Amino acid sequence: MAAYRGDVIVFILEDEVGSKECAVANEALCGLGRVNRKDVSQDELLGLFHVHRAEIEAAALKKLRAGVYDTGTILVTSDDLKSA
């Protein structure tokens, strides 16, 4: 399940070790959907998340495995999605 929380969509990433809270920046979602942030609602952002979930989770998993995140939530940004 994913939830809108301000400037991000929060989701839980499950892997073989357990689960980790992650978030994807709304800016990154708009880049994937090629839409302007001013033109999309919260529901549309959640829809973009679900359409691109596999790509977003792959980027989050890459950061998790590389240890490239601060303690707490793993944040997926536009740059992460470009290199995924």
Steps between C-alpha positions, in 0.01 A plus 500: 500500500618851422399826665530866407705694758575858395776506239533120481312175456595259780510123447644188661774313315507128572814299430651172616628661822182679606320824431610862487302823477576685177373809325508631148510875441196645326742674262639160398149365439415800283818440302403138439151603396625799302252728672524836673461477879248784494277296267464181708296413808599276790299216346680544168836491679398174666395370159842592356661317790304183425576516127874540566521299823744236370747764381468697825545190716806398296658839567417477872641148521819614328544774763419257781753241387768765442431660839447835328241655727473670836351317792127478467323524168668430167416791267483430126569812294500586131876434487449151645247418230732621224769256615269207577 
